[in-house]
């Protein structure tokens, strides 16, 4: 695990350097990772220059109250779905001054699987401000492994996704 932790730390540091150089702030909206993405980012010295806020919205109620995920979307699609991941990422931007956000919702296990949504199913979303608009990209992953492995792979994928979404300075 130590090498994996060091790998996440290096990846988070790269994200921080990218955000700092592009003069952007990030917010996180997490369910299945329980704040691990925010922890990885804020473990980096100087993160207060580019990390604005993290939301841990584990329940449907908190997704609706804290991030503005419509209850009708939660009821129709379930918490582990593309529309919910999109709404979480957009909600994180709408509720902060950040220019970029990452959101994750999934089934880390060992329980919680439903028909069509096995353990390891994770939706990730990255939102960016583009002028007055918010652009959201999503990705569905099916990770294998135990609970910690699924969560660790989710954090890694979320951080890599932030790196992949480099853009011009927007502050």
C-alpha atoms as an extended CHARMM CRD file, in Angstrom:
* protein
*
       171  EXT
         1         1  UNK       CA              0.0000000000        0.0000000000        0.0000000000  PROA      1               0.0000000000
         2         2  UNK       CA              2.8640000000        2.3750000000        0.7210000000  PROA      2               0.0000000000
         3         3  UNK       CA              3.8440000000        2.6260000000       -2.9490000000  PROA      3               0.0000000000
         4         4  UNK       CA              0.2000000000        3.2460000000       -3.8420000000  PROA      4               0.0000000000
         5         5  UNK       CA              0.0280000000        6.0310000000       -1.2500000000  PROA      5               0.0000000000
         6         6  UNK       CA              3.2170000000        7.5660000000       -2.6500000000  PROA      6               0.0000000000
         7         7  UNK       CA              1.8070000000        7.2750000000       -6.1680000000  PROA      7               0.0000000000
         8         8  UNK       CA             -1.3770000000        9.1050000000       -5.1140000000  PROA      8               0.0000000000
         9         9  UNK       CA              0.7110000000       11.7900000000       -3.3860000000  PROA      9               0.0000000000
        10        10  UNK       CA              2.7980000000       12.3440000000       -6.5320000000  PROA      10              0.0000000000
        11        11  UNK       CA             -0.3370000000       12.4820000000       -8.6470000000  PROA      11              0.0000000000
        12        12  UNK       CA             -2.0200000000       14.9540000000       -6.2640000000  PROA      12              0.0000000000
        13        13  UNK       CA              1.1040000000       17.1270000000       -6.2990000000  PROA      13              0.0000000000
        14        14  UNK       CA              1.0020000000       17.1850000000      -10.1160000000  PROA      14              0.0000000000
        15        15  UNK       CA             -2.6540000000       18.2240000000       -9.9830000000  PROA      15              0.0000000000
        16        16  UNK       CA             -1.7530000000       21.0040000000       -7.5520000000  PROA      16              0.0000000000
        17        17  UNK       CA              1.0590000000       22.3100000000       -9.7610000000  PROA      17              0.0000000000
        18        18  UNK       CA             -1.2580000000       22.2630000000      -12.7770000000  PROA      18              0.0000000000
        19        19  UNK       CA             -4.0010000000       24.1190000000      -10.9310000000  PROA      19              0.0000000000
        20        20  UNK       CA             -1.5700000000       26.6700000000       -9.5390000000  PROA      20              0.0000000000
        21        21  UNK       CA              0.0330000000       27.3300000000      -12.9200000000  PROA      21              0.0000000000
        22        22  UNK       CA             -3.3470000000       27.6930000000      -14.6280000000  PROA      22              0.0000000000
        23        23  UNK       CA             -4.6380000000       29.8390000000      -11.7530000000  PROA      23              0.0000000000
        24        24  UNK       CA             -7.6550000000       27.6200000000      -11.1230000000  PROA      24              0.0000000000
        25        25  UNK       CA             -9.2730000000       26.3530000000       -7.9210000000  PROA      25              0.0000000000
        26        26  UNK       CA            -10.7630000000       22.8960000000       -7.4490000000  PROA      26              0.0000000000
        27        27  UNK       CA            -13.7060000000       21.5820000000       -5.4440000000  PROA      27              0.0000000000
        28        28  UNK       CA            -14.5650000000       17.9480000000       -4.7830000000  PROA      28              0.0000000000
        29        29  UNK       CA            -17.9230000000       16.1950000000       -4.4190000000  PROA      29              0.0000000000
        30        30  UNK       CA            -17.4980000000       12.6710000000       -3.1050000000  PROA      30              0.0000000000
        31        31  UNK       CA            -19.6800000000        9.7810000000       -2.1440000000  PROA      31              0.0000000000
        32        32  UNK       CA            -17.9580000000        6.3740000000       -2.2840000000  PROA      32              0.0000000000
        33        33  UNK       CA            -14.4960000000        7.8070000000       -1.5530000000  PROA      33              0.0000000000
        34        34  UNK       CA            -15.6840000000        9.5710000000        1.6020000000  PROA      34              0.0000000000
        35        35  UNK       CA            -13.3830000000       12.5740000000        1.2130000000  PROA      35              0.0000000000
        36        36  UNK       CA            -10.2590000000       10.6880000000        0.0900000000  PROA      36              0.0000000000
        37        37  UNK       CA             -9.8290000000       12.8530000000       -3.0320000000  PROA      37              0.0000000000
        38        38  UNK       CA             -9.9830000000       16.0070000000       -0.9080000000  PROA      38              0.0000000000
        39        39  UNK       CA             -7.5300000000       14.4500000000        1.5590000000  PROA      39              0.0000000000
        40        40  UNK       CA             -5.0760000000       13.5240000000       -1.1980000000  PROA      40              0.0000000000
        41        41  UNK       CA             -5.2080000000       17.0750000000       -2.5390000000  PROA      41              0.0000000000
        42        42  UNK       CA             -4.9990000000       18.8450000000        0.8100000000  PROA      42              0.0000000000
        43        43  UNK       CA             -2.1140000000       16.6430000000        1.9370000000  PROA      43              0.0000000000
        44        44  UNK       CA             -0.0600000000       18.7290000000       -0.5080000000  PROA      44              0.0000000000
        45        45  UNK       CA              1.6640000000       21.6920000000        1.1290000000  PROA      45              0.0000000000
        46        46  UNK       CA              0.3200000000       24.9250000000       -0.3350000000  PROA      46              0.0000000000
        47        47  UNK       CA             -3.0040000000       23.3840000000       -1.3780000000  PROA      47              0.0000000000
        48        48  UNK       CA             -4.8430000000       26.3480000000        0.1310000000  PROA      48              0.0000000000
        49        49  UNK       CA             -3.7620000000       28.2530000000       -2.9930000000  PROA      49              0.0000000000
        50        50  UNK       CA             -5.8680000000       26.0340000000       -5.2790000000  PROA      50              0.0000000000
        51        51  UNK       CA             -8.2200000000       23.8310000000       -3.2070000000  PROA      51              0.0000000000
        52        52  UNK       CA            -11.4520000000       25.5730000000       -2.3030000000  PROA      52              0.0000000000
        53        53  UNK       CA            -13.8370000000       23.0540000000       -0.7460000000  PROA      53              0.0000000000
        54        54  UNK       CA            -14.8180000000       19.4160000000       -0.4940000000  PROA      54              0.0000000000
        55        55  UNK       CA            -18.2790000000       17.9420000000       -0.1150000000  PROA      55              0.0000000000
        56        56  UNK       CA            -18.7540000000       14.4330000000        1.2650000000  PROA      56              0.0000000000
        57        57  UNK       CA            -22.3110000000       13.5880000000        0.2840000000  PROA      57              0.0000000000
        58        58  UNK       CA            -22.7190000000        9.9380000000        1.1500000000  PROA      58              0.0000000000
        59        59  UNK       CA            -26.5130000000        9.8690000000        1.4010000000  PROA      59              0.0000000000
        60        60  UNK       CA            -29.0880000000       10.7820000000       -1.2200000000  PROA      60              0.0000000000
        61        61  UNK       CA            -30.3920000000       13.4440000000        1.1640000000  PROA      61              0.0000000000
        62        62  UNK       CA            -26.9820000000       15.1340000000        1.3900000000  PROA      62              0.0000000000
        63        63  UNK       CA            -26.5380000000       15.0020000000       -2.3860000000  PROA      63              0.0000000000
        64        64  UNK       CA            -29.8450000000       16.8640000000       -2.7360000000  PROA      64              0.0000000000
        65        65  UNK       CA            -29.2850000000       19.3360000000        0.1260000000  PROA      65              0.0000000000
        66        66  UNK       CA            -25.5780000000       20.1330000000       -0.2760000000  PROA      66              0.0000000000
        67        67  UNK       CA            -25.1090000000       19.8310000000       -4.0360000000  PROA      67              0.0000000000
        68        68  UNK       CA            -28.5950000000       20.4530000000       -5.4100000000  PROA      68              0.0000000000
        69        69  UNK       CA            -28.9450000000       17.0470000000       -7.0570000000  PROA      69              0.0000000000
        70        70  UNK       CA            -32.6310000000       16.9100000000       -7.9940000000  PROA      70              0.0000000000
        71        71  UNK       CA            -34.5190000000       14.3550000000       -5.9180000000  PROA      71              0.0000000000
        72        72  UNK       CA            -36.3500000000       13.2930000000       -9.0660000000  PROA      72              0.0000000000
        73        73  UNK       CA            -33.0000000000       12.3770000000      -10.6900000000  PROA      73              0.0000000000
        74        74  UNK       CA            -31.9680000000       10.3860000000       -7.6110000000  PROA      74              0.0000000000
        75        75  UNK       CA            -35.3250000000        8.5690000000       -7.5870000000  PROA      75              0.0000000000
        76        76  UNK       CA            -35.2910000000        7.8040000000      -11.3030000000  PROA      76              0.0000000000
        77        77  UNK       CA            -31.6380000000        6.8360000000      -11.8160000000  PROA      77              0.0000000000
        78        78  UNK       CA            -30.2820000000        6.0310000000       -8.3580000000  PROA      78              0.0000000000
        79        79  UNK       CA            -27.2730000000        7.6070000000       -6.6640000000  PROA      79              0.0000000000
        80        80  UNK       CA            -24.7970000000        5.5940000000       -8.7380000000  PROA      80              0.0000000000
        81        81  UNK       CA            -25.6070000000        6.9690000000      -12.1670000000  PROA      81              0.0000000000
        82        82  UNK       CA            -24.3840000000        9.3240000000      -14.8440000000  PROA      82              0.0000000000
        83        83  UNK       CA            -27.0370000000       12.0100000000      -14.1910000000  PROA      83              0.0000000000
        84        84  UNK       CA            -26.2160000000       12.0800000000      -10.4680000000  PROA      84              0.0000000000
        85        85  UNK       CA            -22.4530000000       12.2940000000      -11.0780000000  PROA      85              0.0000000000
        86        86  UNK       CA            -23.0560000000       15.1620000000      -13.5220000000  PROA      86              0.0000000000
        87        87  UNK       CA            -25.3030000000       16.9890000000      -11.0660000000  PROA      87              0.0000000000
        88        88  UNK       CA            -22.8150000000       16.5010000000       -8.2120000000  PROA      88              0.0000000000
        89        89  UNK       CA            -19.9360000000       17.9960000000      -10.2240000000  PROA      89              0.0000000000
        90        90  UNK       CA            -22.0290000000       20.9160000000      -11.4760000000  PROA      90              0.0000000000
        91        91  UNK       CA            -23.4280000000       21.4620000000       -7.9770000000  PROA      91              0.0000000000
        92        92  UNK       CA            -19.9230000000       21.6800000000       -6.5060000000  PROA      92              0.0000000000
        93        93  UNK       CA            -19.0940000000       24.4670000000       -8.9640000000  PROA      93              0.0000000000
        94        94  UNK       CA            -22.3600000000       26.2980000000       -8.3800000000  PROA      94              0.0000000000
        95        95  UNK       CA            -21.7860000000       26.3030000000       -4.6120000000  PROA      95              0.0000000000
        96        96  UNK       CA            -18.1520000000       27.4310000000       -4.6680000000  PROA      96              0.0000000000
        97        97  UNK       CA            -15.9040000000       29.8580000000       -6.5000000000  PROA      97              0.0000000000
        98        98  UNK       CA            -13.8750000000       26.9690000000       -7.9930000000  PROA      98              0.0000000000
        99        99  UNK       CA            -13.2790000000       26.7750000000      -11.7260000000  PROA      99              0.0000000000
       100       100  UNK       CA            -13.0410000000       22.9750000000      -11.8070000000  PROA      100             0.0000000000
       101       101  UNK       CA            -14.6740000000       20.1950000000       -9.8060000000  PROA      101             0.0000000000
       102       102  UNK       CA            -14.5120000000       16.4400000000       -9.6200000000  PROA      102             0.0000000000
       103       103  UNK       CA            -17.3530000000       14.2230000000       -8.3980000000  PROA      103             0.0000000000
       104       104  UNK       CA            -17.5360000000       10.4960000000       -7.7060000000  PROA      104             0.0000000000
       105       105  UNK       CA            -20.4090000000        8.1800000000       -6.8480000000  PROA      105             0.0000000000
       106       106  UNK       CA            -20.1680000000        4.4270000000       -6.7760000000  PROA      106             0.0000000000
       107       107  UNK       CA            -20.4510000000        1.0740000000       -5.0640000000  PROA      107             0.0000000000
       108       108  UNK       CA            -17.2210000000        0.2820000000       -3.2360000000  PROA      108             0.0000000000
       109       109  UNK       CA            -18.5550000000       -2.8610000000       -1.5870000000  PROA      109             0.0000000000
       110       110  UNK       CA            -18.5820000000       -5.3350000000       -0.1860000000  PROA      110             0.0000000000
       111       111  UNK       CA            -22.3770000000       -4.8540000000       -0.2300000000  PROA      111             0.0000000000
       112       112  UNK       CA            -24.6240000000       -2.4480000000       -2.0730000000  PROA      112             0.0000000000
       113       113  UNK       CA            -24.6690000000       -4.1000000000       -5.4840000000  PROA      113             0.0000000000
       114       114  UNK       CA            -27.9140000000       -4.0310000000       -7.4320000000  PROA      114             0.0000000000
       115       115  UNK       CA            -28.9180000000       -5.6150000000      -10.7510000000  PROA      115             0.0000000000
       116       116  UNK       CA            -26.8790000000       -3.8400000000      -13.4140000000  PROA      116             0.0000000000
       117       117  UNK       CA            -24.6850000000       -2.1080000000      -10.8100000000  PROA      117             0.0000000000
       118       118  UNK       CA            -22.1710000000       -4.5710000000       -9.3900000000  PROA      118             0.0000000000
       119       119  UNK       CA            -19.6230000000       -3.7520000000       -6.6970000000  PROA      119             0.0000000000
       120       120  UNK       CA            -16.9100000000       -1.6530000000       -8.3280000000  PROA      120             0.0000000000
       121       121  UNK       CA            -19.3140000000        0.4130000000      -10.4420000000  PROA      121             0.0000000000
       122       122  UNK       CA            -18.2180000000        4.0550000000      -10.2190000000  PROA      122             0.0000000000
       123       123  UNK       CA            -19.3250000000        7.1580000000      -12.0810000000  PROA      123             0.0000000000
       124       124  UNK       CA            -16.8240000000       10.0190000000      -12.1700000000  PROA      124             0.0000000000
       125       125  UNK       CA            -17.5310000000       13.5290000000      -13.4110000000  PROA      125             0.0000000000
       126       126  UNK       CA            -15.3290000000       16.5550000000      -13.9940000000  PROA      126             0.0000000000
       127       127  UNK       CA            -16.9040000000       19.9890000000      -14.3580000000  PROA      127             0.0000000000
       128       128  UNK       CA            -15.2720000000       23.1700000000      -15.6480000000  PROA      128             0.0000000000
       129       129  UNK       CA            -16.5120000000       26.7050000000      -15.9260000000  PROA      129             0.0000000000
       130       130  UNK       CA            -16.4750000000       27.9590000000      -19.4930000000  PROA      130             0.0000000000
       131       131  UNK       CA            -17.5720000000       31.5420000000      -19.2730000000  PROA      131             0.0000000000
       132       132  UNK       CA            -21.0860000000       31.5160000000      -17.8320000000  PROA      132             0.0000000000
       133       133  UNK       CA            -21.5490000000       27.8460000000      -18.7290000000  PROA      133             0.0000000000
       134       134  UNK       CA            -20.4890000000       24.6850000000      -16.9460000000  PROA      134             0.0000000000
       135       135  UNK       CA            -19.1500000000       21.8260000000      -19.0380000000  PROA      135             0.0000000000
       136       136  UNK       CA            -19.2820000000       18.3470000000      -17.4910000000  PROA      136             0.0000000000
       137       137  UNK       CA            -17.4790000000       15.2200000000      -18.7020000000  PROA      137             0.0000000000
       138       138  UNK       CA            -18.2850000000       11.8150000000      -17.2470000000  PROA      138             0.0000000000
       139       139  UNK       CA            -16.7110000000        8.3820000000      -17.1530000000  PROA      139             0.0000000000
       140       140  UNK       CA            -18.0540000000        5.0170000000      -16.0240000000  PROA      140             0.0000000000
       141       141  UNK       CA            -15.6030000000        2.5800000000      -14.4740000000  PROA      141             0.0000000000
       142       142  UNK       CA            -15.9510000000       -0.9900000000      -13.2430000000  PROA      142             0.0000000000
       143       143  UNK       CA            -13.1090000000       -1.5220000000      -10.8050000000  PROA      143             0.0000000000
       144       144  UNK       CA            -12.1670000000       -4.9430000000       -9.4800000000  PROA      144             0.0000000000
       145       145  UNK       CA            -10.9810000000       -5.5790000000       -5.9640000000  PROA      145             0.0000000000
       146       146  UNK       CA            -11.9910000000       -5.1300000000       -2.3650000000  PROA      146             0.0000000000
       147       147  UNK       CA            -13.4870000000       -1.9540000000       -0.9070000000  PROA      147             0.0000000000
       148       148  UNK       CA            -10.1650000000       -0.1920000000       -0.3750000000  PROA      148             0.0000000000
       149       149  UNK       CA             -8.9300000000       -1.1250000000       -3.8450000000  PROA      149             0.0000000000
       150       150  UNK       CA            -12.0920000000        0.2000000000       -5.5070000000  PROA      150             0.0000000000
       151       151  UNK       CA            -11.8400000000        3.4360000000       -3.5440000000  PROA      151             0.0000000000
       152       152  UNK       CA             -8.1000000000        3.8640000000       -4.2170000000  PROA      152             0.0000000000
       153       153  UNK       CA             -8.6030000000        3.2720000000       -7.9660000000  PROA      153             0.0000000000
       154       154  UNK       CA            -11.4270000000        5.8220000000       -7.9130000000  PROA      154             0.0000000000
       155       155  UNK       CA             -9.2060000000        8.4550000000       -6.2870000000  PROA      155             0.0000000000
       156       156  UNK       CA             -6.4390000000        7.7550000000       -8.8060000000  PROA      156             0.0000000000
       157       157  UNK       CA             -8.8340000000        8.0180000000      -11.7590000000  PROA      157             0.0000000000
       158       158  UNK       CA            -10.3420000000       11.2400000000      -10.3780000000  PROA      158             0.0000000000
       159       159  UNK       CA             -6.9020000000       12.8470000000      -10.0300000000  PROA      159             0.0000000000
       160       160  UNK       CA             -5.7990000000       11.6800000000      -13.4810000000  PROA      160             0.0000000000
       161       161  UNK       CA             -9.0110000000       13.1560000000      -14.8790000000  PROA      161             0.0000000000
       162       162  UNK       CA             -8.1960000000       16.5200000000      -13.3300000000  PROA      162             0.0000000000
       163       163  UNK       CA             -4.7870000000       16.4340000000      -15.0270000000  PROA      163             0.0000000000
       164       164  UNK       CA             -6.3710000000       15.5610000000      -18.3510000000  PROA      164             0.0000000000
       165       165  UNK       CA             -8.5840000000       18.6350000000      -18.2010000000  PROA      165             0.0000000000
       166       166  UNK       CA             -5.9160000000       21.3010000000      -18.3990000000  PROA      166             0.0000000000
       167       167  UNK       CA             -7.1990000000       24.5820000000      -19.7310000000  PROA      167             0.0000000000
       168       168  UNK       CA             -6.3090000000       28.2190000000      -20.0170000000  PROA      168             0.0000000000
       169       169  UNK       CA             -6.2630000000       30.3440000000      -16.8590000000  PROA      169             0.0000000000
       170       170  UNK       CA             -9.8100000000       31.2720000000      -15.8920000000  PROA      170             0.0000000000
       171       171  UNK       CA             -9.5300000000       33.4350000000      -12.7680000000  PROA      171             0.0000000000
